[in-house]
Amino acid sequence: MKAGSNTTYTSSHIIDEMLELIGKMLDHQLLTEVSKSPAWGIMVDETTDISVTKQLGLVVRQVKCSNMI
């Protein structure tokens, strides 16, 4: 990708699009890796701050198999 010298990629539309694409890539990688795991767990927590903005935290833990003892 070639961009001009004054390109900053800071508009909200561009940022939202970049976050969407990165999220899709991470979703695919995580689902592929977790689906190979013999055991996994999910922890979810929601909080609302003083400005009534809701935030959701998601943690996925998994067991990775290896031949090492």
C-alpha positions as CSV (number, residue, x, y, z in Angstrom):
1,M,0.0,0.0,0.0
2,K,1.4,3.4,-1.0
3,A,0.3,6.5,0.8
4,G,1.0,10.2,0.4
5,S,3.3,12.0,2.8
6,N,0.3,13.7,4.5
7,T,-1.6,10.5,5.1
8,T,-2.3,9.9,8.8
9,Y,-5.1,7.2,8.9
10,T,-6.7,9.0,11.9
11,S,-10.3,9.4,10.7
12,S,-12.8,7.5,12.8
13,H,-14.0,5.6,9.7
14,I,-10.5,4.4,8.9
15,I,-9.8,3.5,12.5
16,D,-13.1,1.5,12.8
17,E,-12.3,-0.3,9.5
18,M,-8.8,-1.2,10.7
19,L,-10.1,-2.5,14.1
20,E,-12.7,-4.5,12.3
21,L,-10.1,-6.2,10.0
22,I,-7.7,-6.8,12.9
23,G,-10.5,-8.3,15.0
24,K,-11.5,-10.7,12.2
25,M,-7.9,-11.9,11.8
26,L,-7.6,-12.4,15.6
27,D,-10.9,-14.2,15.8
28,H,-9.9,-16.6,13.1
29,Q,-6.4,-17.3,14.6
30,L,-7.8,-17.7,18.2
31,L,-10.7,-20.0,17.1
32,T,-8.3,-22.2,15.1
33,E,-5.9,-22.5,18.0
34,V,-8.5,-23.1,20.7
35,S,-10.3,-25.7,18.6
36,K,-7.1,-27.8,18.6
37,S,-6.9,-27.7,22.4
38,P,-8.1,-30.6,24.5
39,A,-9.3,-28.2,27.2
40,W,-10.2,-24.5,27.4
41,G,-12.2,-22.0,29.4
42,I,-13.8,-18.6,29.0
43,M,-14.1,-15.8,31.6
44,V,-16.3,-12.8,30.8
45,D,-16.7,-9.7,32.9
46,E,-18.8,-6.5,32.2
47,T,-18.4,-3.1,33.9
48,T,-20.0,0.3,33.5
49,D,-18.0,3.4,34.2
50,I,-19.1,6.7,35.5
51,S,-20.1,8.0,32.0
52,V,-22.3,4.9,31.6
53,T,-20.0,3.4,29.0
54,K,-20.2,-0.4,29.1
55,Q,-17.0,-2.4,28.7
56,L,-16.7,-6.2,28.3
57,G,-13.6,-8.1,29.1
58,L,-13.1,-11.6,27.7
59,V,-10.4,-14.1,28.6
60,V,-9.9,-17.4,26.9
61,R,-7.5,-19.9,28.5
62,Q,-6.4,-23.1,26.9
63,V,-4.2,-26.1,27.4
64,K,-1.6,-26.5,24.7
65,C,-0.4,-30.1,24.0
66,S,3.3,-30.8,23.4
67,N,5.5,-33.8,23.4
68,M,7.8,-32.4,26.0
69,I,7.9,-33.9,29.5
